[in-house]
């Protein structure tokens, strides 16, 4: 096995600026900045009004879908609710703000460098030592990319919340170099009483589309990455019965076909609800565990003799399931095929006890937990009054208050939102560095998903740009067409992501 070359160094610290120069640069204050913004968007709005005529509203054109589960009202914030806000808006040119409010950057995403020589380090071979703080630019791009794979898992579920095994839903993959090979379904072990299931059949659905398996089949991308990548992406909690499983916080033995013979192996325990979702078979489908192992075994056999990696990524509940999947694969089919297994999780809860965490590490699975310091989910289940829970792997700690776009008192829903996580990763340089001023990721989805938590300056200018914030038609090219916004007249309610 070749030794991975060290990635290029990254200089993060800016040269010191004399205090006098800082005062001089800040002298105009926000007045001139807002004046420039007003001129730009007033001209843009006038041009839009003169060149476009509003389309007549067509009633009843939306496809009716099963209702999903909404976050409890005390966790979310109504759009327009008055909040404390930092009076000092960040200095940003009107042109840059306009670019960030486009669906995608006008000049496309930042270029992908060749990572063939360093992919094992980026995949966690040495526990991401020296790559997290400061965050290496290649690793940042990899984390953002895997976060977008998770977003596609949400998109697939939202396109068909009532999808059943055997019926394929559209997966809006963010990367054309990958191909979906299997869709994954998870089944809850609990059910509703018959009378309640009859009254609310959508809430009684036990088996739901939870993710997918994809493989890179572009020769150019395989050469760039230095291996063929198999991705397993999993969404977070979206159904009533999944919530019911989430609160079953007791520890149960994590036994599988790869269980070691050592006495310590039998001490590995995981959260009851997560284990049930992972191991329960449906009426017409195998368990999530069986689906994943079967598909990965097939792909490893298909690409036998090639350099192959397995990457499991998920958000919230999906992050917990990703750790369970990585543990089973690393102790079984992946170990026999000598394929490294890594997890990139976003806002994931604790999964099991210290013995389980030690087993995951011993089997060779590498876990990188991306955590927002103000997200409550990674703190659960709590160590008290439930002693025994432990975190797995390495942690990349972010801070939503570091974002110049989000309110410093963003609510719990925003702090756990997947798009907010990706936004924070895209702007993260290091724990003692400001938000990356050359971050290119569009904030349009952040504005639409978390409008009540975005600073008023950006909400006002988004409206001046004629961006529709409350459902309906989106800007051309926007990926938001599949998600109805809070407050829109629709039977679909947002997932917790």
N, C-alpha and C positions, 0 to 999 in steps of 0.2 A: 504494500500500500504506500503510495507516494506521500511525501510529507507536504502539507499545505503551506504555501508561501505566506508570509505575514502580509496582511493588508496594508495599503498605503497609509502613512501617518496623516493625521488630520489636525490642523491647528485651529483651535476654537477661540482662543482669547484675543480680544481686540486690543489694539494699542491704546494706551491711556490717553484720555483727552483732557487738556487743561480745563479747570473750572471756568475760567473766563470765556473760553471758547464755547463751553456748554451753555452758559448764560446767553451769550450772543446768538447762538443758533436757536435758542428757545424764545428769543425776544418777541417775535411776532405772535406767539401763542397760538391758540386754536382759532382765533378770529379770521386770520387770513386763510387758514386751511379750510374752514367751513365755507368761507366766501368762494374759494375756488371750486369746492364741491358743488355749491349751489349753482354756479355758472355752468359747470359741466353737465349736471343732471337736468337743469332747466332747459338747456339746448337740446339734450338728448330726448327729453320728454316731449318737447315741441315737435321735433322731427318725427317722433313715433306717432304723435297724434295726427300729423298732417299726412303721413304715408300709409297709415293703417286704419281700417274701419273695424269696429268691434264686431265679432261674429255673434249672430243671434244665439241665445241660450236654448239648448235643446233639452227638454225635460225627459227624464227616464232613460238616459243613454248608458248609465252605469250598470255594470253587471252586478247583480245582487250576490253577496257572498256570506258565508257563515260568519257570525260575529266572533271576534277573538276576545282576548282578555285585556282590559285596560288597567294601567297602573292605578293603585289607590289614589284618590284625589289629593290626599295630603302629601304625596310624593311629587306631584307635578304642579306646575305654575301656569296660571291662565295667561294667555298672551295679552300684553299690555298692562299687566299688574305692576304697580309702582314698587320699585326696589331700590336699595342702595346701589349706587353706581359710581365707579371711579370718575371724578370730574375731569381728570386729565386724559383725554383721548390720545391714543398713540399717534405719533406723527406718521402720516401715510399719504402719498400723493393720490390725487383723484384717479389718475390713470391706473395705479396699482389696485386701488379699491375696486374699480370697475372690472379689472381682470379677475380678481378673486371672486366676484359675484357672477362670473360666467359659469356655465355648467362644467366646462373643462378649460384648461389653460389654452389660450389661442395658439401657442406654439407647441402644444402637446406636453406630455409629462416629461419630467427630467430624464435625460438619457440614461440608459442602463449600461453600466460598465461590465466588462468581462470579469466574472467571478470564478472562473474555472479553477484557478490555482488556490483560491481561498475558501471554496464553498464549504469544506468540512468545518472550518472555524466558524463561519457564519451559521452553520447548521448545529452548532453547539458541541463540537467534538471535545473541546476543552472547557466546556461550561461558559462560553462567551467571555472568557477572561480577557480583560483589557479592551473590550468592545462596547461596553454598556455606558460607561460614564468617564469620558464623553462618548456619546453614541456614534459609532462608526457609520458613515453615510451609506455604505452598501448594506449594512444590517438594518438601518432605518428603512431603506427602500424595500427590503425583504419583508419586514414586519408590516409595513403599509400594504404590500401586495397580498399577504396572507389575510390581513384584515378585510380586504375587499373580497376575497374568496368567501369569507364568512358572511359578508353582506349579501352575496349571491345566494347563499343558503336561505336567508330570510326572504329574499325576493322570490325564490322558488316556492316557498311555503305560502307567501301572500298571493301568488298567482293562482294557487289552487289549495286553499286551506283544507278542503275535503278530499284531497287526493288519497287514493288507496294503493296498496302494493299492486303492481301490474299496470298502473296508469301513470304515464310519464308526465311530469310537470316541466315547464320551461325553466331552465336554470340560466339566468343572465350572467354568464361567466365574464369576468372583467378582463381576462387575458385570452386572446384568440389562439395562443400557442398551446392551450390545454383543451382537452376533450373529456366530457363527462362519460364515465363508463358504467356507473351504477348510481341509483338514487337510494337513499337510506331512510328507513322507517323505524321509529321507536314506539314501544307499546307500554302504557302505564299498567301497573299491576292492580290498581284500584279502579273501582267503577261507581257509578251513581245508582241510587235506588231505582227500581224499575219505573215507578211513577214519575220520578224526576227526569229520568232518561227519555221517557215518552214525551214529556212536556218540552224538553230542551235537548233534542237529539244532537245538536252541534256541540253542546257542552259535554255530552256523554261519549264523544269519539275517543276511543282508547289508543288507536294507532294513527300516527301522524307523520308526515314527511319532516324529517329532522336534519337532513343534509345530503351529501353526495360524495362520491369518489371521482376524482379526475386525474388524468395523467398528461404529462407534457409529451406531445407527439410532433413537435416542430423540430426538425434537425438543427436549424440555426439556433433555437433557444436551448436545445440540449448541449450544443457546443459552448454557448455562452455561459451556461450554469455549470458545465463540467460533469453533468450527470442527468439521468432521466428522473424527474420528480413526480412522485405519486402524492396527491393532496387529498386529505379527508377533511371536509369542512362541515361544521355543525352549528346550527343556530341556537339561540337561547330559548327560554320559556315562552310559549305562546298559547297554551291551552289550559283549561281549567284543571284537568287531571294531572298535567305536568306540575302545576302549582301545588296540587295535593301531595305529589311525591316530594317536592322540594322541602316541605316542612317535616318530613319523616327523618329526623336528624340522628336517630340511634345508629350505632355502629354495628355492622354485621361482617362476618368473615368474608374476605375477598378470595375465594377459591376458584381456580380455573384449571384447565387441563395442563397448564405449564407450572403448576404449584411445585415449589422446591421441596426437597425432602428434609431440609434443615428445620429444627424446632422453631427458629425465628420466623420462618415463612408462614407458619400457621397463625402467627400473631397479627398478620396484616389484616386490617379491617377498614371498611369504607362506609360512607353514609348510606343508610338503608334505601332512601328514595332514589338516589343516583344509580345504585346497584340494580334496583328493580327495573328502572327504565332501560338499563343496558342489557339486562339478561332475560327480560320477559318476552316471550313469543306471542305474536298476535294470532287471531283466529285463522287468518290466511297468509301469515308471513312468519318467517323465522325471527329470532331476536336480533337486535341491533348488533350484538356481539358476533353472532353467526354470519350476518350479512357482511360485516367488515372483513372478518377473517377470510371468508370464502372469496371475496372479490380481490383482496390484496394477494392471496395465494395465487389466484389466477393470473394477475398482472405480473407477479414476480416470476412465474413460470414462463409467461409470454416473453418477457424481456430478460430471460436468463442469459448470463454472460456479460450483461451491460452493467455499468455503474448506476445504481439506483438508490434513491433516497425516499424515505417516507416521512411526510410532514403532516401532522394532525393539528388542526387549528379550530378554535371555537370561542364563543362569547357566552358568558354567564353559565347557564346550564350546559351549553355546548362545550364550554371550557372544562367543566368537570368530566363530561363524557370523553373529551379528548384525552385526559390523563388516564382514564380507565382503558381506552383503546390502545394508547401507547404502551401501557404496562403489559397488556396481553400480547400485542404484536412483538414487542421487544423480547418477550420471554418465549416466543414460539416461532412463527413463520419468518419474521424478519431476522431473527438471530440465525436461523438455519441458512437463510439466503445472504447473510452478512450485509444486510441493508440497514444503515443507520436510521434511527427513529428520533424525531424531534417534535416538540409541542410548542406552538406559539398561541398562548391563551390570552384573552382579553376580559378583564373584570370577572374572573372565575372565583367561585367560592372554594373553601377548603374541602378536600375530597375524603381524606382518611386520616389514620393515625400515623405515628412516627414509624412504626414497623412497615406500613404500606409505603410511605415516602422513601424509606431505605430500600425497599424491594424495587421500586421504580428505578432508583439510581443504580442499584446492583445489576439490574437487567440491561442497563445501557441506554435507557430512554433519557433524553435530555429535555428538560422543561423550562421554558422561559415564560414567566407570568408577567404580563403587562398590567399594571395596577395604577389606578388613579387614587391619589392620597385621600380624596374626599368621597370616594365610592364606598358605600357601606357593604356591598355584596362580598368583596374579598375578605371581610372580617367575620363572615359566617361560614359554617356554624361556629359560634364563639367557643373559646377554650373553657369558659365558665358560663353556665353550670354543666358543660359537656366536656369534661377533661379528656384529653387524648388526641384531639385534632391537631394536625400539623401541616404546614405549607410544604409544597414539593418544588424542588428545583430553584432556579435563580429568579430574581425579581427585577423588573425595570419599572421604577417608581416615577410616575408623572404627577403633575399638579395642574388641575384645571384653572387655578387662579393665575397661572403663568401665561395663559392665552390672552392676547390683547383684544380678542373678539368676544370672549365670554364674560358675563358679569362675575364679580368676585364671590357673590353669594348664590351661584347657580344651584338649582335644586337637585334633589337626589336622583330624579329621572335623568337629568342632563349629565350628571357625574357618572352614570352607568351606561349612557347611550353609546352604541358602537361607533357611530360617526364621530362623536366627540372624542372617543379614544383614538381613532385614526388621525383626527385633526391634531391631537396633542402629540402623537408620535411624529407626525410630519414636521412639527415645529420644535421638537426637543433636540437640544444640543448637548446639555449636561445639567447636572443638578445645581450648578452655580452659574449657569449661563442664562441670558434672556431668551425669549422665544425667537426662533430662527427667523430673521427678517427677510430671507429670500425663499421662504416656503411658498410653493406654487400650487398647493392643493386648493381647489375651489372651496369656498365656504358657503356655497349656495345650499347644499343639503343641510348644513348646520343651521343656516338661517331658517330653512323650512321646517326641519324637525324640532329645533329647539329655539324658536323665535322668542319665547318669553325669557330665555336665558342669554340671548345675544344683546350686546350693548345697543342702546337706542340709536346711536349714530348710524350703525350698519343696517338696522331695521328700517330707518327712515330713508336711507339712500337706496335700499333695495326696492322700496315702494316707489321712489322717484324713477327707478329704472323700469317701472311697470312689471316687476316680478310679482306674480300672483302667489300670495303666501297661504291662502286658505282653500287649497284644493283646486279642482278644475284643471285647465290646461297649464302645462309647464313650459318653460323656455325650450326651444329646440335643442335636442341632444341630451336633455336632462334625464337622469336615471330615476327620477322621482315619479314617473308616470304610473308606476305599479303600486305606489303607497298613497293612500288618502290621508290628508293632513288633519290633525285634531281640529274639531270644530266644523268640519265639512259635513254636508248632509249626506250621510252614507251609513250603511249598516256595518261597515268594516271598522273595527277599532284597532288601534296600533298595538303591535307586539311590544314586549319589554326589551328594547334594544336601541 
